[in-house]
Amino acid sequence: MKRLIRTGKFTVLGAMLALGGLVSANTLPVAHADNEPYIVAYNSGSDVSVLGSGFTRPNYQNPHPQVRVEVLTPSLTPLGTVYLNVNQYGEISGDVTGNDMPCFQGYSGMVYVAADGQPGPTAWTTTNADFPPTCPIRWR
């Protein structure tokens, strides 16, 4: 009888530990999935530098894959866009400058950075930017 009780306790304990492991594994946040694109951005003077990985590598069907990287204000107004080439490891790196519009007023503050490339989904991050104005100074 003692053996049945002891075996029953171990069975119940084992089931509780297994279920607890499943519950805690599903509630922990995932920092980065191996197959999804991932980017890091930082302010580098008057540019925003971007590094990323997890994009489609060059192959015979697509020998020169590119990723569109866009810097956006918190209200999602585009500030700058660049197309970066993906290297043989699925990585990108480059700088995004402020818009080349005829009279860009400049921007300083928090920005969103989005990278659209294969296989998807869009990779997002935030950083600060300090884009200088491109309008000529007019003296009166």
PyMOL commands that set and color helices and strands:
alter all, ss='L'
color gray80, all
select helices_A, chain A and resi 2-27
alter helices_A, ss='H'
color red, helices_A
select strands_A, chain A and resi 38-44+47-53+66-72+78-85+92-97+107-116+123-131
alter strands_A, ss='S'
color yellow, strands_A
deselect
rebuild
show_as cartoon
